[in-house]
Amino acid sequence: MATFRSRYLLPIGLCLLTWGLCAAEPTPSKTSNEPEKREGGSDSKNSVNPNLARFFPSIPHLSARIYATSDVKNSDHDLGMGYFSMGMMFPVWRPSKDGMEGLYIGGDASLLTLDSDVKLPRTGVNLPDELYDVNFSIAYFHKLDNGWQVGGFVRAGSPSDKPFDSWEEVAARGAAFLRMPRGPNTAWLAYVGFDTISDFPYPVPGFGYEFKTPKIRGLVGLPFNSVTAEPLENLEIDFSYIPLRTVNAKVAYGPKDLLRGYAAFEWSNKRYLTVDRHDEDDRLFVYEKSVRAGIEVLKWKLVSIDAYGGYAFDREIFEGDEYDDRDRNAIRIQDGAFGGLSVRVRF
């Protein structure tokens, strides 16, 4: 097993760096007590459009999630997991402190710990004790004279048990977008993105229609969709889907600027380029579904705090070139509980 130093020194160091930079000059955020002023289809000049915020590759945050030790199916072994992540994003140039126009640089890192002696069945390779994902990013946003917005980002790093051990452990993703407002509450969004370790590691075009009404707002299109509804006062329902296997759904109740409780569902996955993988095209996949309930402390100064507990199921770790390879070299983990804490700078 890894020592405390090797397991936690990187997260602690990046934690201090992240929050030092964020405290010096935080990423733009929306203040809830300012009236909205519509200009060219955007929200108030001090707000960040949530559909464009997804083009920030690194959101300032700190988070930790610890899983209860669970049995590995069809095995005499068990497995304990922990997941820790942090990110930063700060401006190096902004023509104005209003909105999000400018040039940003950032970084993020995560650590997935796997405490088990179980081996992958086909290759007989032990699971790594630690899986890192360390990335550096740059993003640019610009508003044209006609009110359209353009921008994009590039994020490069190394998701691996030995980050940057060679070029075979380096991955990159990025996107560029054009947002074309059509009136005060709607806009068309066109974009192209790529991810070198996705199921389709080539540039993928996309488009979407952005809309906003008093009780519902969202983005409908390809490849991702998101909707937020507020059918009643203090009740908010969120749903997002990114093909093919990323789903988030959340129901929250409480004042937006204070404290609220919530329940959520998530289908997520992580991918790593391990040094000793069987084939250079293979990746180590970590899939799970989960439900959780928690309490959010919202907009405490510029941050929100989220404390939660939940239950993870349909968990599997496998090595292969794509999702359809999951039956060839996989371990499956029994369902189990987890708890977590997240602190993030809010847009």
C-alpha positions, 0 to 999 in steps of 0.5 A: 500500500502507498504511504501517506506521503505519496498518497496525499502530498500532491492533493495537499500541495495543490490544495494550498496553491488552488485556494491561494490563487482563488483568494487572490482573484476569484473567477467571476461569479453572479451576485443574487441581489443584483437585478438582471439586465438583458443585453443581447440575449445574455444574463446580467453583465455580472453573471456567467451563462451556465451553458458557457460555464461548461467550457471552463475546463477547471472549476475552483473546488476541493472535494473528497469522497470515501467509500466503505470497503466492499467485497469484490464479486466472484472473489475472496478479496475486498476493495476500499476506495477514496476519491479526492479532487481539486481544481483552479481557474483564474484570469491572466487577462480580462478587459473588464471585471464584468462577465467572463470575457478574457483569458484564463489558465488553470489546472486540476488534479484527482486521486483515486485510491484502490485498497485491494490485492485483487487482480484483473482476471484476464491479464493477472495484473494487480490494480494500482494502489493510486490512479492520478489525473493531473491536467493543465488548461487554458480557456478564452472567451470573447464577446463580439460587437454584434453580441455573439460570443466565441471561445474555447479551451484546451486541457492536457494532462496525464490520467495514469498510475504514473502520470507523465511517465511517457507520451503514452500516458498523455491525454488531451481534450478541448472545445471551441464554441460560438453562441448566437443570441436570438432575443433576450431569452434564447440563443443558438450554440455551435461547438466542436470538441475532442477527447483523446481517450473517449470512445470516439477520439476525434473532433465531434461537432455539436449544436444546441438551442438555449432557452430560458423562461421564468420557471425553466431553462436549459440547452437542448441539442447534441451531444449534451443536454441539460435542463433546470426547472423551478416549478415551485418556490425554493424547489429546483430540478436539474437534469443533464446527459452527455452521451453515452454514459454520463447522467446527472439528476438532482432535486433540491429544496431550500432558499438558493442563497442560504441552505438547502437539502437535495437528493441526486442520481449520477452515472459516471465513469473515469478512464486511465492510461496505466503504464502496464496496460496490456495494449497501448490502446487499452484504458482502465475504466472505472464505472459506477452509478450512485444515489446520494442525499446531502445538504448544501450551504450556498453562497457563503461569501464566494463558495458553496459547501456540500456534505452528503452521503450515498450508495454506489451500485453497478460498480466495475473496473475493467481494462479494454479499448472500449465499453463493450470490452467490459466482460473481457478483463473486469472486476465487479464490486458489491454495492456500498455506502460512501460519504463526501464533502465538496467546497467550490467557488460558485459562478 
